[in-house]
Amino acid sequence: MARYSLLHAMALDKNWIDTADINIIQPAVDWYCDHGKADDRLKAMYYAGRIVGNGGDKDSEMSYYVKASQWIDEASDTSAICRLLIAQGVLYQLVYDFQKVLEMNVRAAELSEKSMNWNYALACHRTNLGAACVLKDSIAALSALDKIITLGKSYGLSQPDLYDAQLQYTITFSDYNAVRNLMRHAVTEKDPILDGEAIENICRGLLQLKEFQEAYNLISAISPCDLEEFTRLKYWILRSQAAEGLGYWEEALKTFQNYSALNDTIETRALSQQLQFSKERHDLELAHLQTQNSHDSLFYRALVVVLFLLALTVLALWRNKINSSLKNEAEQRRLIAETQQKLLESENLNLKQEAEKFQLEQERNELLLAQLERERDDLKIILAQNTQLNNALIAPLLKRSQLLDRFMLSQITDNPQIGKDFHKWVSDLTKNREDLLTDMRNSFKAAYPIAYGRFIAQELTETELNYVCLYAAGLRGSEVGNVMGTKRHYIVSHEIRRKLGLDSTSQNLGPFIKNVLEGTK
C-alpha cells in the first residue's frame, strides 16, 4: 500500500495534476517514516510536502521537506534530491531568507551538473543570480552569471534571457558607464518576449541612467495584479522612484505607501514562518539526538557485556598464572585510583563553577538592588518636590515605591514568605494590563512633565502615549507589541514617527524618545 501510494503521488506530479488530498500519500508517509530505503523515504516526505503545499499550508510543507532532508546523505536519486532542495529554496524565498535560497540552489546546481541534468542546473543558477544580487554577494553572483552564460549558449537559453541575466548583474554591481553601455542594446518595452522580471531589470537600468520618463513609461505598462508578490514589491518601489524623478509627488507617495504596506505584510508573515521553520528543524534535531542516545545506550550495554566476559577470562587465567594475576590486580588498582582522581577533579571543578555562578548571581543581585534603591530614592524625591501633583499621579508612584521596598526586603532578609508575598503582589499588579499601562503613563507624566507635555502637544493618543512610555522603559518594538497584546505595533510606531516628524532615515523611535527625556530633565 505504501509503495502504491508513493507511485500514485509521483504519477500525479509528473502529469502536472495538483492535488491537496493528503490521503493519497498518507500510507507512504506512515510506512516510510520508519521503514524502507533512503530514496523512498525521501520521496514520500517530499511528495507529501508538495501535496500540502498545493493546499496552501506552507508550514506543513516545510515540515515534510525538513523531514525528507535527513535522508539526503544516504539517498542516491539525484533528481529527487535536487527537487527537494529547489522546493525548499522556493519556500525560503517566500519568507525572503535569500541566504538559504542561495545555499539550497547551489547544492542543487552541483548535483544537477554531476548528473548532467542541465535544465535543473540552469534554473538553479538563475535563481542563485537573483538571490546573490539581493544579498549583494558579488562573488556568488559572478559565478552564477558565468554558469548561465556557459550553459545557456550550450543548451539553448534565449538571447533575451542571457541579456536579462547580464543586465541584472551589471545594474547591481557595475558602475554608471557599464550600465549605460549595456543598456544601449536593450530591447524596447514593445517587444512581446519581455516578462515582468526583464522589464523590472531594464527599468532599474533606466533609473540608474536617470532616464525617468522612459522608466516611467515602461513600468506603467505593467499591471501589478499580474505580478508575483516579490516582483510586485519591486514594481511599487521602481514606480515610486520613476514618479519622484519626474516630479509626480502625489503618485510617488501613493506608490511608496503601497510598497510599505506590502513590505510590512511580507515581514510579518516571514517572521511567523521563519519561527515555524526553525521549530521544525529543532524538533528534527531533537529526534536525531534521541535516536543517537538510544544507539549509544545499546553500545554501552554491549560494552558492559564485553567487559564482563573479559573479566571472567582474566579470572580464569588468574587461576593458572598467579604472577600474572597479581600484575593484573595491581593494574586494576591503578586504574581505579586514576578514575577516582578524575572523579575528584571533576567534583572540584563543578564546585568551583557553582561558586563562581553563585558569586555572579550575588553581584547581579547587588547591582539590581542598588539600581532599585536609586529608583526608590528618585521616586521619593519626585513626590517630595511635586507636592501639587494630584492623586492620579501620586498613586502609581507610591505603589512603585512600596513595590521596590518589598523587593529589597525579600532580598535582604532572604525570608521565603516575604518573597512569596512580593511575587503575588507583582502578579496582582500586572494582571490588569490597562491599569498597569495607566499607572506607567501617570508615572511617566510625573517623572517627565516637560516631555509629557511635548508629546501631548504633538496630538498623541492615549494608546500612542502608552507606546512612548514602553519605549522610554527600554523595550524594543516587538516587546512593546507583546505588552500591548497586538501585532499592529509597526503601524502604531509608524504613526508616532509621523506625528513626531521622523522620516524613514531618522534614528529609531526608542533612542529618540530617550534623547527627548534626557533633554527635558
C-alpha positions in Angstrom: 0.0 0.0 0.0 2.8 2.4 0.8 4.6 1.7 -2.5 1.3 2.2 -4.5 0.6 5.4 -2.6 4.0 6.8 -3.4 3.8 5.8 -7.1 0.3 7.4 -7.3 1.5 10.7 -5.9 4.6 10.6 -8.2 2.3 10.0 -11.3 0.1 12.9 -10.4 3.0 15.2 -10.0 4.6 14.0 -13.3 1.4 14.8 -15.2 1.0 18.2 -13.7 -2.1 17.2 -11.7 -2.1 19.2 -8.5 -4.0 17.7 -5.6 -4.3 18.8 -1.9 -5.7 15.4 -0.7 -3.1 14.2 1.8 -4.8 10.8 2.0 -3.2 9.9 -1.4 0.3 9.9 0.1 -0.6 9.2 3.8 0.1 5.4 3.6 3.5 6.1 2.2 4.2 8.7 4.9 3.2 6.3 7.7 5.2 3.4 6.3 8.4 5.1 5.1 8.7 7.1 8.3 10.2 4.1 9.9 10.9 1.6 7.0 12.3 1.4 3.6 15.3 2.7 1.6 16.5 6.2 1.9 15.3 7.2 -1.6 11.8 6.0 -0.9 11.7 7.7 2.5 12.9 11.0 1.0 10.4 10.8 -1.9 7.5 10.1 0.5 8.1 13.1 2.6 8.9 15.3 -0.5 5.6 14.5 -2.3 3.7 14.8 1.0 5.1 18.3 1.2 4.1 19.1 -2.4 0.5 17.9 -1.7 0.0 20.0 1.5 1.7 22.9 -0.3 -1.0 22.7 -3.1 -3.5 23.3 -0.3 -1.6 26.4 0.9 -0.2 25.0 4.1 3.4 26.3 3.8 4.3 25.5 7.4 3.4 21.8 7.0 5.1 21.8 3.5 8.4 22.9 5.0 7.9 20.4 7.9 7.8 17.5 5.4 10.8 18.9 3.5 12.8 19.1 6.7 12.0 15.5 7.5 13.0 14.5 4.0 16.3 16.3 4.3 17.6 13.8 6.9 18.0 11.2 4.2 19.8 13.3 1.6 23.2 11.9 2.5 22.0 8.3 2.2 19.8 8.7 -0.9 21.2 8.0 -4.4 18.4 9.5 -6.6 20.0 12.8 -7.6 16.9 14.1 -9.3 14.7 13.6 -6.2 17.4 15.4 -4.1 17.5 18.3 -6.5 13.7 18.7 -6.5 13.7 18.6 -2.7 16.4 21.3 -2.5 14.8 23.5 -5.1 11.4 23.2 -3.3 13.0 24.2 0.0 14.6 27.2 -1.8 11.2 28.3 -3.1 9.7 28.3 0.4 12.7 30.2 1.8 12.2 32.7 -1.0 8.6 33.2 0.2 9.9 34.3 3.6 12.8 36.3 2.0 15.6 34.2 3.5 17.8 34.6 0.4 20.9 33.2 2.2 19.0 29.9 2.5 17.8 30.2 -1.1 21.4 30.6 -2.3 22.5 27.6 -0.1 19.8 25.3 -1.4 20.2 26.1 -5.0 24.0 26.0 -5.0 23.8 22.4 -3.7 21.0 21.5 -6.2 23.1 23.0 -9.1 26.2 21.0 -8.2 24.2 17.7 -8.1 22.4 18.6 -11.4 25.7 19.2 -13.2 27.1 15.9 -11.9 24.1 14.0 -13.2 24.1 16.1 -16.4 20.6 17.4 -15.8 21.3 20.8 -17.5 17.8 22.2 -17.3 17.8 21.9 -13.5 21.3 23.2 -13.3 20.5 26.3 -15.4 17.3 27.0 -13.4 19.3 26.8 -10.2 22.0 29.2 -11.4 19.4 31.7 -12.5 17.8 31.6 -9.0 21.3 31.9 -7.5 22.0 35.0 -9.5 18.8 36.7 -8.2 19.5 35.7 -4.6 23.1 36.8 -4.8 22.1 40.2 -6.2 19.6 40.7 -3.3 22.4 39.8 -0.8 25.0 42.0 -2.7 27.3 38.9 -2.9 29.3 39.8 -6.0 31.4 36.6 -5.9 28.4 34.3 -5.9 26.6 36.4 -8.5 29.5 36.4 -10.9 29.9 32.6 -10.5 26.2 32.1 -11.3 26.4 34.5 -14.3 29.3 32.6 -15.7 27.5 29.3 -15.4 24.3 30.8 -17.0 26.3 32.2 -20.0 28.2 28.9 -20.5 25.2 26.6 -20.1 22.8 29.0 -21.8 24.9 29.1 -25.0 25.4 25.3 -25.0 21.8 24.3 -24.2 19.6 26.8 -26.0 18.8 29.6 -23.5 17.3 32.5 -25.5 19.3 35.6 -26.2 16.9 37.9 -24.2 17.3 35.7 -21.2 21.0 35.8 -21.4 20.8 39.6 -21.8 18.5 39.9 -18.8 21.0 37.9 -16.6 23.8 40.2 -17.7 21.7 43.3 -17.1 20.7 42.1 -13.6 24.4 41.6 -12.6 25.6 44.8 -14.2 23.0 47.0 -12.6 23.7 45.6 -9.2 27.5 45.5 -9.1 28.8 47.7 -12.0 29.3 51.5 -12.4 27.3 54.0 -14.5 29.3 53.6 -17.7 28.9 49.8 -17.7 25.2 50.1 -17.3 24.9 52.7 -20.0 26.9 50.6 -22.5 24.8 47.5 -21.8 21.5 49.5 -21.9 22.3 50.7 -25.5 21.4 47.2 -26.7 18.2 46.9 -24.6 15.1 45.7 -26.3 12.1 48.1 -26.0 9.0 47.7 -23.9 7.1 46.9 -27.1 9.0 43.6 -27.5 6.4 40.8 -26.7 9.1 38.4 -25.3 9.8 40.6 -22.2 8.3 39.3 -19.0 7.8 41.2 -15.7 11.3 40.4 -14.3 13.1 41.5 -17.5 11.2 44.8 -17.6 12.0 45.3 -14.0 15.7 45.0 -14.7 15.6 47.3 -17.7 13.6 49.8 -15.6 16.3 49.7 -12.9 18.9 50.4 -15.5 17.0 53.4 -16.9 16.6 54.8 -13.4 20.3 54.4 -12.8 20.9 56.4 -16.0 18.3 59.0 -14.7 16.1 58.4 -17.8 13.0 58.8 -15.7 10.4 59.3 -18.5 11.4 56.0 -20.3 11.4 54.1 -17.0 8.0 55.5 -16.0 6.5 54.6 -19.4 8.0 51.1 -19.2 6.9 50.4 -15.6 3.4 51.9 -16.2 2.7 49.4 -18.9 2.7 46.6 -16.3 -0.3 45.6 -14.3 0.7 44.9 -10.6 -2.2 42.5 -10.2 -0.4 40.1 -12.7 2.9 40.1 -10.7 4.1 37.7 -8.1 4.4 39.1 -4.6 8.2 39.7 -4.6 8.1 41.2 -8.2 5.1 43.4 -7.1 7.2 44.7 -4.2 9.9 45.8 -6.6 7.3 47.2 -9.0 6.0 49.6 -6.4 9.4 50.9 -5.4 10.5 51.3 -9.0 7.4 53.2 -10.0 7.7 55.4 -6.9 11.3 56.3 -7.9 10.3 57.0 -11.5 7.4 59.2 -10.5 9.7 61.0 -8.0 12.3 61.6 -10.7 9.6 63.2 -12.9 8.2 65.3 -10.0 4.9 63.4 -9.8 5.0 63.7 -6.0 1.5 62.5 -5.2 1.8 59.4 -7.3 5.3 58.8 -5.8 3.9 59.0 -2.3 0.9 56.7 -3.1 3.1 54.0 -4.7 5.6 54.2 -1.8 2.7 53.7 0.6 1.7 50.6 -1.4 5.2 49.4 -1.1 5.4 50.0 2.6 2.1 48.2 3.3 3.1 45.2 1.2 6.6 45.1 2.8 5.1 45.2 6.3 2.8 42.3 5.4 5.6 40.3 4.0 7.9 40.9 7.0 5.2 39.8 9.5 4.5 36.7 7.6 8.2 36.0 7.0 8.9 36.2 10.8 6.0 33.9 11.6 7.0 31.3 9.0 10.7 31.5 9.9 9.8 30.8 13.5 7.8 27.8 12.4 10.7 26.6 10.1 13.1 26.9 13.0 10.8 24.9 15.3 10.6 22.1 12.7 14.4 22.0 12.4 14.7 22.0 16.1 12.2 19.1 16.5 14.0 17.1 13.9 17.4 17.7 15.5 16.0 16.7 18.9 14.6 13.4 17.4 18.0 12.7 15.9 19.7 13.3 19.2 17.2 11.0 21.0 17.9 8.3 18.3 21.7 8.8 18.8 21.3 8.5 22.5 19.4 5.2 22.1 22.2 3.9 19.9 24.8 5.0 22.4 22.9 3.2 25.1 22.9 0.0 23.2 26.6 0.4 22.5 27.4 0.9 26.2 25.4 -2.1 27.2 27.2 -4.2 24.7 30.5 -2.7 26.1 29.5 -3.7 29.6 28.8 -7.3 28.5 32.2 -7.4 26.7 33.9 -6.1 29.8 32.2 -8.7 32.0 33.2 -11.5 29.7 36.7 -10.1 29.7 36.7 -10.1 33.5 35.7 -13.8 33.5 38.6 -14.6 31.1 41.0 -12.8 33.4 39.7 -14.7 36.4 40.2 -18.0 34.6 43.8 -17.1 33.6 44.4 -16.0 37.2 43.8 -19.5 38.5 46.6 -20.8 36.3 49.0 -18.0 36.5 49.3 -16.4 39.9 52.0 -14.0 39.0 50.1 -12.7 36.0 47.0 -12.3 38.3 48.9 -10.2 40.8 50.1 -7.9 38.0 46.6 -7.6 36.7 45.3 -6.8 40.1 47.9 -4.0 40.5 46.9 -2.6 37.2 43.2 -2.6 38.1 44.0 -0.7 41.3 46.0 1.8 39.4 43.0 2.3 37.0 40.6 2.6 39.9 42.9 5.2 41.6 43.1 7.2 38.3 39.3 7.0 37.9 38.8 8.2 41.5 41.3 11.0 40.9 39.4 12.1 37.8 36.1 12.0 39.6 37.6 14.1 42.4 38.9 16.6 39.9 35.5 16.7 38.2 33.7 17.3 41.5 36.2 20.1 42.4 35.6 21.7 39.0 31.8 21.5 39.5 32.1 23.1 43.0 34.3 25.8 41.6 31.8 26.6 38.8 28.9 26.6 41.2 30.8 29.0 43.5 31.6 31.3 40.5 27.9 31.1 39.4 26.8 32.0 43.0 29.2 34.9 43.1 28.0 36.3 39.8 24.4 35.9 41.0 25.2 37.8 44.2 26.9 40.6 42.2 23.9 40.8 39.9 21.5 41.0 42.8 23.7 43.7 44.4 23.7 45.8 41.2 19.9 45.3 40.9 19.4 46.2 44.5 21.4 49.4 44.1 19.6 50.3 41.0 16.2 49.8 42.7 17.3 51.8 45.7 18.2 54.7 43.4 14.9 54.4 41.7 13.1 54.3 45.0 15.0 57.5 46.2 14.2 59.2 42.9 10.5 58.4 43.3 10.6 59.8 46.8 12.4 63.0 45.6 9.7 63.4 42.9 7.0 63.0 45.5 8.7 65.5 47.8 9.3 68.1 45.1 5.9 67.8 43.4 3.5 68.3 46.3 0.9 69.8 43.9 0.5 66.5 41.9 -3.0 65.1 42.0 -3.8 61.7 43.4 -3.9 60.1 39.9 -0.2 60.8 39.6 0.9 60.2 43.2 -0.9 56.8 43.5 1.3 54.9 40.9 4.5 56.5 42.3 3.6 55.4 45.9 2.7 51.9 44.5 6.1 51.6 42.8 7.9 52.8 45.9 6.2 50.2 48.0 6.9 47.6 45.4 10.6 48.4 45.5 10.7 48.4 49.3 9.2 44.9 49.4 11.6 43.6 46.8 14.6 44.9 48.7 13.2 43.4 52.0 12.8 40.0 50.3 16.5 40.2 49.0 18.0 41.4 52.3 16.2 39.2 54.7 16.1 36.1 52.5 12.7 35.3 54.0 10.8 32.9 51.7 7.4 34.1 52.9 8.2 37.8 52.1 9.5 36.6 48.7 6.2 34.8 48.1 4.2 37.8 49.1 6.3 40.0 46.8 5.7 37.8 43.8 2.0 37.5 44.5 1.7 41.3 44.8 3.6 41.8 41.5 1.3 39.2 39.8 -1.8 41.1 41.1 -0.4 44.4 39.9 0.2 43.2 36.4 -2.9 41.1 35.8 -4.9 44.1 34.6 -2.9 45.3 31.6 -4.9 48.5 31.2 -4.4 49.6 34.8 -0.7 48.8 34.6 -0.4 50.9 31.4 -2.4 53.8 33.1 -0.1 53.7 36.1 3.0 53.7 33.9 1.6 56.6 31.9 0.9 58.6 35.1 4.4 57.7 36.5 5.9 58.9 33.2 3.9 62.2 33.4 5.1 62.8 37.0 8.7 62.0 36.2 9.0 63.9 33.0 6.3 66.6 32.9 8.0 68.7 30.2 8.5 65.7 27.9 4.9 64.5 28.6 3.6 68.0 27.6 5.6 67.9 24.4 4.1 64.6 23.4 0.6 65.8 24.2 1.3 68.9 22.1 2.0 66.5 19.1 -1.6 65.2 19.5 -0.5 61.7 20.5 -3.4 59.5 21.6 -3.6 57.6 24.9 -2.6 54.4 23.1 0.3 56.2 21.5 1.4 57.6 24.8 1.4 54.1 26.2 3.8 53.1 23.4 6.0 56.1 24.3 6.1 55.0 27.9 7.1 51.5 27.0 9.8 52.7 24.6 11.1 55.0 27.4 11.3 52.0 29.7 13.8 50.5 27.2 11.6 48.0 25.4 12.1 47.2 21.6 9.3 47.2 19.0 8.4 43.5 19.2 8.5 43.6 23.0 6.2 46.7 23.0 3.8 44.7 20.8 3.8 41.8 23.3 3.0 44.1 26.2 0.2 45.8 24.3 -1.1 42.4 23.1 -1.2 43.4 19.4 0.7 42.6 16.2 0.0 46.1 14.8 2.8 47.8 16.7 4.5 48.5 13.4 1.6 50.6 12.3 1.3 52.5 15.6 5.0 53.1 15.7 4.8 54.5 12.1 2.0 56.9 13.1 4.0 58.1 16.2 7.1 58.7 14.0 4.9 60.7 11.6 3.5 62.9 14.4 7.0 63.4 15.8 8.3 64.4 12.4 10.6 61.4 12.0 11.2 60.1 8.4 12.4 56.6 7.4 16.1 57.8 7.6 15.9 59.2 11.1 17.0 57.3 14.2 14.9 54.6 15.8 11.9 55.6 17.9 13.3 54.2 21.2 16.6 56.2 21.2 14.8 59.3 20.0 12.4 59.2 23.0 15.3 58.6 25.4 17.1 61.7 23.9 13.9 63.7 24.4 13.7 62.6 28.1 17.4 63.5 28.7 16.9 66.9 27.1 13.9 67.8 29.3 15.2 66.6 32.7 
